[in-house]
Amino acid sequence: MVREFKLPDVGEGVAEGEIVRWLVSEGDEVTEDQPVAEVETDKAVVEVPSPVNGSVKEIRADEGEVVPVGTVIITFAVEGEDGEETTGSADTEEPTASQEQVGEEPADIGDGESDEVETPAGRTFAPPNVRRLARELGVDIASVSGSGPGGRITERDVREAAEGGDETDAEGPKRLDEGLKSATRKAGEDESGGEPASGTADLEAADRERTLAAPATRRLAEEEGIDLNRVPASEERDGEAFVTPEAVREYAEAQRAAQVADAEAVAAEEPSEREEREERVPYRGIRRTIGRQMANSKFTAPHVTHHDTAEVEGLVGTRADLRARAEERGVRLTYVPFVMKALVAALREFPEMNAALDEEAEEIVVKRYYNVGIAVATDAGLMVPVVRNVDEKGILQLASEVNELAQKARERSITREEMQGGTFTITNFGAIGGEYATPIINHPEVAILGLGELAERPVVEDGSVEAAHTLPLSLSIDHRVIDGADAAAFANRVIEYLENPTLLLLE
């Protein structure tokens, strides 16, 4: 029996996923729960398991293809039932343990109303932010036509619907001459100075508000997909433009010729030349999630960044003393665990820095636990693993956990749970180079600490300039919750601990 397998909801209410990589080929034997594909959503990359024992009969989606949830992506020949022609669907069978977690209908993360609406295909595909936007704009998402992959509804679709954009679609098919003028311009020419395509030099489109024509001429224009007000008129009646059937036919023929010429011009362009000048990379998956999170934070929280510098000769010496002992225990010791301990010591004194703003409840939620996120650069963009309960752990344990989580993030094997629950974030751009930046807060947290490059720099000691190790700090705060003076006081306390690391022994 051939068993179809549909792409399940591999996240919390995702509408689609990209097939990153197939882990099996047609003809391969598989066992139940064996991963057969890697799928990337806007949240993470997850493995999709086989629901049955059998062999792979057909792979129906290409690597790199974005597939709506519910689409058949692979079929299996069920073990021991070869030759039977009955076709079943994997989602009608009892789910495996892993499928029970990922195969349910998308969760409603909105206001409790169902997100599922009927379409000719049986479902409406739209990410949660689009559904939220539709509710905010008062748009019935069931009435919106999706222009995204697989009919997915985009933010633009919703905004156009809110502005009456769908009315244009309701008027009928796109007219032959809509937008043609710009499409046939040569690159670099402005709209008025472009040389018209061959055959259209004397048929520049008119732009009238009223045109006289016989009923038969109007029917002809409609059949040809021509806007009668754009047809050049050679006659006038009662002082207004009058269009004849011949003029409509001539104009329609000229538009078709212009479209053909435009298509030929695009096709004639050397592919290699286009590829050298620019490259288009799909903006989706984790990259898109990062972008949305950054935009949400930047345009929600008014950021203010406080810059300061710690002189850290003592910290450099302490780390050097402990580094060999750490290596004996198989731990690579960086400066980050020291910063984490100094940070938490300061957070105890400034609890408003370890908080979040609950805008709906109009409350500041002060966290009495210390889960520190560490921004890690990966091939897919910044990820933020979270080290939990930092206040309860020693330097070496923190170093070990940071190294492990960072490696998992770079390998993209980190789980969503390991990136959730943070109360404060550190970003170490100094590991790449540079001194100061404006870190974007990991919303809904209210502050983030950026570390510049720890290096020797000139400092003034007793009136003379000397070389000393310094660590630039950039502290961004949500100015709705934290005042600038408090940010400066907090930074001073962090600096005090970094410049005198033995104080951390008291914590």
C-alpha positions as CSV (number, residue, x, y, z in Angstrom):
1,M,0.0,0.0,0.0
2,V,1.2,3.5,-0.8
3,R,1.2,5.8,2.2
4,E,1.1,9.5,1.6
5,F,2.8,11.8,4.1
6,K,1.7,15.4,4.5
7,L,3.9,18.1,5.9
8,P,2.7,18.5,9.5
9,D,2.7,21.7,11.5
10,V,6.3,21.5,12.7
11,G,6.1,24.6,14.8
12,E,3.5,26.5,16.8
13,G,1.0,27.4,14.1
14,V,3.3,27.8,11.2
15,A,1.7,27.8,7.8
16,E,4.6,26.5,5.6
17,G,8.1,25.1,5.7
18,E,11.1,25.0,3.5
19,I,12.5,21.6,2.6
20,V,16.2,22.2,3.6
21,R,17.5,18.7,2.9
22,W,16.1,15.2,2.2
23,L,17.8,12.6,4.4
24,V,16.5,9.7,2.3
25,S,16.3,8.9,-1.4
26,E,13.6,7.1,-3.4
27,G,13.9,3.3,-2.8
28,D,15.6,3.7,0.6
29,E,14.3,1.5,3.4
30,V,13.0,3.5,6.4
31,T,11.8,2.7,9.9
32,E,9.1,4.5,11.9
33,D,10.4,7.7,13.5
34,Q,13.5,7.7,11.3
35,P,14.2,11.3,10.2
36,V,13.5,11.7,6.4
37,A,13.9,15.4,5.9
38,E,15.0,18.7,7.5
39,V,12.4,21.4,7.3
40,E,13.0,25.0,8.1
41,T,10.2,27.2,9.4
42,D,10.3,30.8,10.5
43,K,11.2,29.5,14.0
44,A,13.8,26.7,13.6
45,V,15.1,23.8,11.5
46,V,13.4,20.5,12.6
47,E,13.6,16.9,11.4
48,V,10.5,15.3,10.0
49,P,10.2,11.6,10.9
50,S,8.8,8.7,8.9
51,P,5.4,7.6,10.2
52,V,5.8,4.0,9.1
53,N,8.2,1.1,8.4
54,G,8.6,0.7,4.7
55,S,10.5,2.2,1.7
56,V,10.5,5.6,0.1
57,K,8.4,5.4,-3.0
58,E,8.3,9.0,-4.2
59,I,9.7,12.3,-3.1
60,R,7.3,15.1,-4.2
61,A,9.0,18.3,-3.0
62,D,12.4,19.6,-4.0
63,E,15.1,20.8,-1.7
64,G,14.7,24.5,-1.3
65,E,11.0,24.4,-2.0
66,V,8.6,26.2,0.3
67,V,5.7,23.8,1.0
68,P,2.4,24.7,2.8
69,V,1.5,22.6,5.8
70,G,-0.8,19.8,4.7
71,T,0.9,19.2,1.3
72,V,2.0,15.6,0.5
73,I,5.8,15.8,0.4
74,I,6.7,12.1,0.2
75,T,5.0,8.7,-0.2
76,F,6.0,5.3,1.3
77,A,5.5,1.8,0.2
78,V,4.4,0.1,3.5
79,E,6.6,-2.8,4.4
80,G,5.0,-6.2,3.6
81,E,2.2,-4.7,1.5
82,D,3.9,-4.1,-1.8
83,G,1.7,-4.6,-4.9
84,E,-1.5,-3.4,-3.4
85,E,-2.9,-0.4,-5.1
86,T,-4.8,1.1,-2.2
87,T,-3.7,4.6,-1.4
88,G,-3.9,5.9,2.1
89,S,-2.8,9.0,3.9
90,A,-0.3,9.0,6.7
91,D,-2.3,11.6,8.6
92,T,-5.2,9.2,8.9
93,E,-3.1,6.7,10.8
94,E,-2.3,6.7,14.5
95,P,0.4,9.3,15.0
96,T,3.8,8.3,16.2
97,A,5.1,9.8,19.4
98,S,7.0,12.5,17.6
99,Q,4.0,13.3,15.3
100,E,1.8,13.8,18.3
101,Q,4.0,16.8,19.1
102,V,4.1,18.3,15.7
103,G,1.1,17.0,13.8
104,E,-1.7,18.8,15.5
105,E,-3.6,21.6,13.9
106,P,-1.9,25.0,14.2
107,A,-2.3,26.5,17.6
108,D,-4.3,29.7,18.0
109,I,-2.0,32.3,19.3
110,G,-4.3,35.2,18.7
111,D,-7.4,36.3,20.5
112,G,-9.0,32.8,20.7
113,E,-10.8,33.0,17.4
114,S,-10.2,30.2,15.0
115,D,-7.5,30.9,12.4
116,E,-8.8,28.4,10.0
117,V,-11.1,29.6,7.2
118,E,-12.3,27.9,4.1
119,T,-10.8,28.4,0.7
120,P,-11.0,26.5,-2.5
121,A,-8.0,24.5,-1.3
122,G,-9.7,23.9,2.1
123,R,-7.4,26.2,4.1
124,T,-6.1,29.7,4.3
125,F,-2.4,30.0,4.8
126,A,-1.1,33.0,6.7
127,P,1.4,33.4,9.4
128,P,0.3,34.7,12.8
129,N,1.6,38.2,12.4
130,V,-0.5,38.5,9.2
131,R,-3.6,37.3,10.9
132,R,-3.0,39.7,13.7
133,L,-2.6,42.5,11.2
134,A,-5.9,41.5,9.5
135,R,-7.7,41.7,12.9
136,E,-6.1,45.1,13.6
137,L,-7.2,46.5,10.3
138,G,-10.6,44.9,10.4
139,V,-10.0,42.8,7.4
140,D,-11.8,39.4,7.0
141,I,-8.8,37.3,6.1
142,A,-11.1,34.7,4.4
143,S,-11.8,37.2,1.7
144,V,-8.2,38.0,1.0
145,S,-6.4,36.5,-2.0
146,G,-2.9,35.3,-1.2
147,S,-0.1,36.2,-3.5
148,G,2.7,34.4,-1.6
149,P,4.0,30.9,-2.2
150,G,1.3,28.3,-2.3
151,G,-1.4,31.0,-2.0
152,R,0.0,32.2,1.3
153,I,-1.5,35.6,2.4
154,T,1.1,38.3,3.0
155,E,1.1,41.5,4.9
156,R,0.9,43.4,1.6
157,D,-2.2,41.4,0.6
158,V,-3.9,42.4,3.9
159,R,-2.9,46.0,3.6
160,E,-4.2,46.2,0.0
161,A,-7.4,44.6,1.1
162,A,-7.8,47.2,3.9
163,E,-7.2,50.0,1.4
164,G,-9.6,48.5,-1.1
165,G,-6.9,46.9,-3.2
166,D,-9.0,43.8,-3.8
167,E,-11.6,45.9,-5.6
168,T,-9.2,46.1,-8.5
169,D,-9.1,42.3,-8.7
170,A,-12.8,42.1,-8.6
171,E,-13.1,44.2,-11.7
172,G,-11.8,41.5,-13.8
173,P,-8.5,40.4,-15.5
174,K,-5.6,42.8,-15.8
175,R,-5.9,44.9,-18.8
176,L,-3.5,44.5,-21.7
177,D,-2.2,48.0,-21.4
178,E,-1.9,48.3,-17.6
179,G,1.7,49.3,-16.6
180,L,3.0,48.8,-20.2
181,K,4.5,52.2,-20.5
182,S,7.1,51.6,-17.8
183,A,7.6,48.0,-18.8
184,T,8.8,49.0,-22.3
185,R,11.2,51.7,-21.2
186,K,14.8,51.1,-21.7
187,A,17.0,51.0,-18.6
188,G,18.1,54.5,-17.5
189,E,15.4,56.3,-19.5
190,D,12.8,58.3,-17.7
191,E,9.1,57.8,-18.2
192,S,8.8,60.7,-20.6
193,G,12.0,60.3,-22.5
194,G,12.0,56.6,-23.3
195,E,12.0,55.4,-26.9
196,P,8.7,53.5,-27.5
197,A,9.0,49.9,-28.6
198,S,8.8,49.2,-32.3
199,G,5.4,49.7,-33.8
200,T,4.2,52.0,-31.0
201,A,6.0,55.2,-31.8
202,D,2.9,57.0,-33.0
203,L,0.6,55.2,-30.5
204,E,1.6,56.7,-27.2
205,A,-1.2,56.0,-24.8
206,A,-3.7,58.7,-24.1
207,D,-4.8,59.6,-20.6
208,R,-8.3,61.0,-20.8
209,E,-11.1,60.9,-18.3
210,R,-13.9,60.7,-20.9
211,T,-14.1,59.1,-24.3
212,L,-16.9,58.9,-26.8
213,A,-17.4,55.7,-28.7
214,A,-20.1,53.5,-30.2
215,P,-21.4,50.6,-28.1
216,A,-19.8,48.1,-30.5
217,T,-16.5,49.9,-30.1
218,R,-16.8,49.6,-26.3
219,R,-17.5,45.9,-26.5
220,L,-14.5,45.5,-28.8
221,A,-12.2,47.3,-26.3
222,E,-13.5,45.1,-23.5
223,E,-12.8,42.0,-25.5
224,E,-9.3,43.2,-26.3
225,G,-8.6,44.1,-22.6
226,I,-8.1,47.8,-23.6
227,D,-8.9,50.8,-21.5
228,L,-10.8,53.0,-24.0
229,N,-9.5,56.2,-22.3
230,R,-5.9,55.2,-23.3
231,V,-6.6,54.7,-27.0
232,P,-5.4,57.6,-29.2
233,A,-8.4,59.3,-30.8
234,S,-8.2,60.8,-34.3
235,E,-11.7,62.2,-34.3
236,E,-13.7,64.5,-32.1
237,R,-17.4,64.9,-31.6
238,D,-19.0,67.7,-29.7
239,G,-15.5,68.8,-28.7
240,E,-14.6,65.4,-27.1
241,A,-12.4,62.5,-28.2
242,F,-14.1,59.9,-30.3
243,V,-12.6,56.4,-30.7
244,T,-13.4,54.1,-33.7
245,P,-13.1,50.3,-33.8
246,E,-10.1,50.6,-36.1
247,A,-8.3,52.8,-33.5
248,V,-9.0,50.2,-30.8
249,R,-7.6,47.3,-33.0
250,E,-4.6,49.3,-34.0
251,Y,-3.9,50.2,-30.4
252,A,-4.4,46.6,-29.1
253,E,-2.0,45.3,-31.8
254,A,0.6,47.9,-30.8
255,Q,0.4,46.9,-27.2
256,R,0.8,43.2,-27.9
257,A,3.8,44.0,-30.1
258,A,5.3,46.1,-27.2
259,Q,4.8,43.3,-24.8
260,V,6.5,40.8,-27.1
261,A,9.4,43.3,-27.6
262,D,9.7,43.8,-23.9
263,A,9.9,40.0,-23.2
264,E,12.5,39.6,-26.0
265,A,14.6,42.4,-24.5
266,V,14.6,40.8,-21.1
267,A,15.4,37.3,-22.5
268,A,18.2,38.8,-24.6
269,E,20.0,40.1,-21.6
270,E,23.1,38.0,-20.8
271,P,22.3,35.9,-17.7
272,S,25.9,36.1,-16.6
273,E,25.8,39.9,-16.7
274,R,22.7,40.0,-14.5
275,E,24.2,37.5,-12.0
276,E,27.4,39.5,-11.7
277,R,25.6,42.7,-11.0
278,E,23.3,41.4,-8.2
279,E,22.1,38.3,-6.4
280,R,18.7,37.6,-4.9
281,V,18.7,35.5,-1.7
282,P,15.4,34.4,-0.3
283,Y,14.4,36.3,2.8
284,R,12.7,33.6,4.9
285,G,13.2,31.1,7.6
286,I,15.3,32.0,10.6
287,R,16.7,35.1,8.8
288,R,13.2,36.5,8.4
289,T,12.4,35.7,12.1
290,I,15.5,37.5,13.2
291,G,14.5,40.5,11.1
292,R,11.0,40.6,12.5
293,Q,12.2,40.4,16.0
294,M,14.7,43.2,15.5
295,A,12.2,45.4,13.8
296,N,9.6,44.7,16.5
297,S,12.1,45.6,19.3
298,K,13.5,48.7,17.5
299,F,10.1,50.2,16.8
300,T,8.5,49.2,20.1
301,A,11.1,50.1,22.7
302,P,12.7,53.5,22.6
303,H,16.4,52.6,22.7
304,V,19.0,54.6,24.5
305,T,22.6,53.3,24.6
306,H,25.1,54.2,27.3
307,H,28.8,53.7,26.5
308,D,31.5,53.3,29.0
309,T,34.9,51.5,29.4
310,A,36.3,49.2,32.1
311,E,40.0,49.0,32.8
312,V,40.3,45.2,33.4
313,E,44.0,44.4,34.2
314,G,42.8,42.5,37.2
315,L,40.3,40.5,35.2
316,V,43.0,39.7,32.6
317,G,45.3,38.4,35.4
318,T,42.6,36.4,37.1
319,R,41.6,34.7,33.8
320,A,45.2,33.9,33.0
321,D,45.6,32.3,36.5
322,L,42.5,30.1,36.0
323,R,42.8,29.3,32.4
324,A,45.3,26.4,32.8
325,R,43.2,24.8,35.5
326,A,40.1,25.1,33.4
327,E,41.8,23.4,30.5
328,E,42.8,20.6,32.8
329,R,39.1,20.1,33.3
330,G,38.4,20.3,29.6
331,V,36.8,23.7,29.7
332,R,37.8,26.7,27.5
333,L,37.7,29.7,29.7
334,T,36.8,33.1,28.1
335,Y,35.9,36.4,29.7
336,V,32.2,35.9,29.1
337,P,31.5,33.9,32.3
338,F,33.2,36.6,34.4
339,V,31.0,39.2,32.7
340,M,27.9,37.1,33.4
341,K,28.8,36.9,37.1
342,A,29.5,40.6,37.3
343,L,26.2,41.3,35.4
344,V,24.1,39.2,37.8
345,A,25.8,40.8,40.8
346,A,24.8,44.2,39.5
347,L,21.3,43.0,38.5
348,R,20.6,42.1,42.1
349,E,21.1,45.8,43.0
350,F,19.2,47.1,40.0
351,P,16.3,44.7,39.6
352,E,14.5,47.0,37.2
353,M,17.2,46.0,34.6
354,N,16.2,42.4,34.9
355,A,12.6,42.9,33.9
356,A,10.0,43.0,31.1
357,L,7.2,45.4,30.2
358,D,3.8,43.8,30.0
359,E,2.1,46.4,27.8
360,E,-1.4,44.9,27.9
361,A,-1.5,44.6,31.7
362,E,0.5,47.9,32.0
363,E,2.9,46.3,34.5
364,I,6.6,46.0,34.8
365,V,7.5,42.4,35.4
366,V,10.6,42.2,37.6
367,K,12.3,38.8,37.3
368,R,13.8,37.3,40.4
369,Y,15.7,34.8,38.5
370,Y,18.7,35.3,36.2
371,N,18.6,33.6,32.8
372,V,21.3,35.3,30.6
373,G,21.1,35.0,26.8
374,I,24.3,35.0,24.9
375,A,24.1,36.2,21.3
376,V,25.9,33.8,18.9
377,A,26.7,34.5,15.3
378,T,25.8,31.6,13.1
379,D,25.5,31.0,9.3
380,A,21.8,31.6,9.7
381,G,22.2,34.8,11.7
382,L,22.2,35.7,15.3
383,M,20.8,33.2,17.8
384,V,20.5,33.7,21.5
385,P,21.0,30.6,23.6
386,V,20.0,31.1,27.3
387,V,22.1,30.0,30.3
388,R,19.6,29.5,33.1
389,N,20.1,30.4,36.8
390,V,23.4,32.1,36.4
391,D,23.4,33.2,40.0
392,E,23.5,29.5,41.1
393,K,26.6,28.5,39.0
394,G,30.3,28.9,39.2
395,I,32.7,30.3,36.6
396,L,33.7,26.9,35.1
397,Q,30.2,25.6,34.9
398,L,29.0,28.8,33.1
399,A,32.0,28.5,30.7
400,S,31.1,24.9,29.9
401,E,27.4,25.7,29.3
402,V,28.2,28.8,27.2
403,N,30.6,26.8,25.0
404,E,28.1,23.9,24.6
405,L,25.1,26.1,23.8
406,A,27.1,28.2,21.3
407,Q,28.3,25.1,19.5
408,K,24.8,23.8,19.3
409,A,23.6,27.1,17.9
410,R,26.3,27.1,15.2
411,E,25.4,23.5,14.3
412,R,21.7,24.5,14.3
413,S,21.0,21.6,16.6
414,I,19.8,23.8,19.5
415,T,16.2,23.5,20.6
416,R,13.7,26.3,20.9
417,E,13.5,25.7,24.6
418,E,17.2,26.4,24.9
419,M,16.6,29.8,23.4
420,Q,13.6,30.8,25.5
421,G,13.1,32.3,29.0
422,G,16.0,34.8,29.0
423,T,15.8,37.8,31.3
424,F,18.9,39.8,30.1
425,T,21.1,39.4,27.0
426,I,24.8,39.9,26.3
427,T,26.2,40.4,22.8
428,N,30.0,40.1,22.3
429,F,30.7,41.9,19.1
430,G,34.2,42.5,20.3
431,A,35.1,38.9,19.5
432,I,34.9,40.0,15.8
433,G,36.4,43.5,16.4
434,G,35.2,47.0,17.2
435,E,34.7,48.9,20.4
436,Y,31.2,50.4,20.6
437,A,27.8,49.6,19.0
438,T,24.1,50.1,19.6
439,P,22.8,46.7,20.5
440,I,19.1,46.1,19.8
441,I,17.2,44.9,22.9
442,N,16.0,41.3,22.9
443,H,12.4,42.4,23.3
444,P,10.5,42.1,25.7
445,E,13.6,42.4,27.9
446,V,14.5,45.9,28.8
447,A,18.2,46.0,28.4
448,I,21.2,44.4,26.6
449,L,24.9,44.7,27.3
450,G,27.3,44.8,24.3
451,L,31.0,43.9,24.8
452,G,33.6,45.5,22.6
453,E,37.1,44.2,21.9
454,L,39.2,43.7,25.1
455,A,42.6,45.1,24.1
456,E,45.4,47.3,25.4
457,R,44.6,51.0,25.0
458,P,46.2,54.2,26.4
459,V,44.8,55.2,29.8
460,V,45.8,58.0,32.2
461,E,47.3,56.9,35.5
462,D,48.4,59.6,38.0
463,G,48.8,62.1,35.2
464,S,50.7,59.9,32.8
465,V,49.5,57.9,29.9
466,E,50.1,54.2,30.1
467,A,49.0,51.1,28.2
468,A,46.3,49.0,30.0
469,H,43.7,46.4,29.0
470,T,40.3,47.9,28.6
471,L,36.9,46.5,27.8
472,P,34.4,48.9,26.0
473,L,30.8,48.4,27.1
474,S,27.6,49.4,25.3
475,L,24.4,49.2,27.4
476,S,21.1,49.7,25.5
477,I,18.0,50.3,27.6
478,D,14.3,50.5,27.0
479,H,13.8,54.2,28.0
480,R,10.1,53.5,28.9
481,V,11.2,51.5,31.9
482,I,14.8,52.6,32.7
483,D,16.1,56.1,33.1
484,G,19.5,57.1,31.8
485,A,20.8,57.8,35.2
486,D,19.9,54.3,36.4
487,A,21.6,52.9,33.3
488,A,24.8,54.8,34.1
489,A,24.7,53.7,37.7
490,F,24.2,50.1,36.6
491,A,27.1,50.2,34.2
492,N,29.3,51.7,36.9
493,R,28.5,48.8,39.1
494,V,29.3,46.2,36.4
495,I,32.5,48.0,35.8
496,E,33.4,47.9,39.5
497,Y,33.0,44.1,39.5
498,L,35.0,43.7,36.2
499,E,37.8,45.9,37.5
500,N,37.9,44.1,40.8
501,P,37.0,40.4,40.0
502,T,37.8,39.3,43.5
503,L,34.6,41.0,44.6
504,L,32.7,38.2,42.7
505,L,33.9,35.8,45.4
506,L,31.4,37.5,47.7
507,E,28.6,36.8,45.4
